[in-house]
Amino acid sequence: MPNDALERFATWSFSVGGSFTALFRAAGVHDFAGAARHLLALPYGRIADRNKFWLVLEEGRGTCTTKHALLAELGREQQIDVDLTLSIYEMNERNTPAWDEC
């Protein structure tokens, strides 16, 4: 998520509770932009069960898919209008320097 997009959410402090919100609060995160930054900072790595995407926070790593799924669920829980969209594009050494990590 580009920084300018994150800034749109800079004032979106968590307003409701829920299981995903609790996980982020336990990690010291209290707003949607902070949640996105926190996930961005986590290293790339597969979690034990990709269907349990909340493990991203427990295991301290995640793939693009699991990080985005977790952020989308947090957004829904916070009543932020978010969509999780599937995009397919060709990856190679030229357009994706770290392509072998995905």
N, C-alpha and C positions, 0 to 999 in steps of 0.2 A: 504494500500500500504506500503510494508516494506521500512524502511529508505534508504536502498541501492538503491531501485528502484526510490525513490524520488530524490536522489542525481544525477541520470542521467538527471533529468530535472532542476537541480539547476540553470543552466545558460540560461534557456529558458524564457527570459523576454517576455512579451507580445509584439508582433511585429505588429499586426493588430488590428483594432478596431472592434466593434460589440456589440450587446446587452449584451451578457454574459460577455464579457471582461469589459464592462462599469460597470456592477454590481459588479464584483470583485474589480475593481479599486476603486469604491465608498467605498468598505469595507477595503481599504488600502492594497490590494493585487496586486502585479505587475508581478508575474511570475507563471508558472504552478505548480512548487513544492510548492510555498506558497499557492496556491489555494487548493492543496490537503491537506496541513497541516491545513489550515483554516477550511475546511469541516470536517476533522478528529476531530478537537477540539470542534465542535458544538455538543450539546447534542442530544441524540436519541429522536425523537418525530415525530409524523405524522404531515404533513402540511395540510392546509385547502383543497387543491386540488392536489392530487399526479400527475395529468397530467400537472400541472404548476410547474414543479420542481424548477424553479428559485425562488419560494417562500421560499426555504431553506434559502437563504440569507436574505430575508425580515423578516421571522419569527424566524430566529436564531436557527433552529432545522431541523432535517430530518431523514429519515430512510436510511438504507444502499442503497436501490434502488434509492431513490430520490437524495441522495448525489452523487452516482456514475453516474447517468444520467446527472446531472448538470456538473460534471467534464468532462464527455465524450463530451458533447456539447461544453464546453469551449475548449477542445482539438481540436475538429473539426474546430471551429472558428479560432483557432490559427494555423491551418494547421499542427497539430501534428497528426501523424498516430496512432489513438487510436481505440480500439474496445470495445464495451460494450458487455460483455459475461454473459449469464445466467448460473449459476451453482446451482445445487441442492445437498444438503447434509443433513444427519440426524443430528438434533440438540438435545442435551439433557444436563442435568446438568453437566455431566462429561466433555464433549468436548466443551461446550459453557457456561461458568459460569453465564453469564447474559442473558441466553436464553429466559427468560420470558419477556424481553424488546422488542424482535423482533416481 
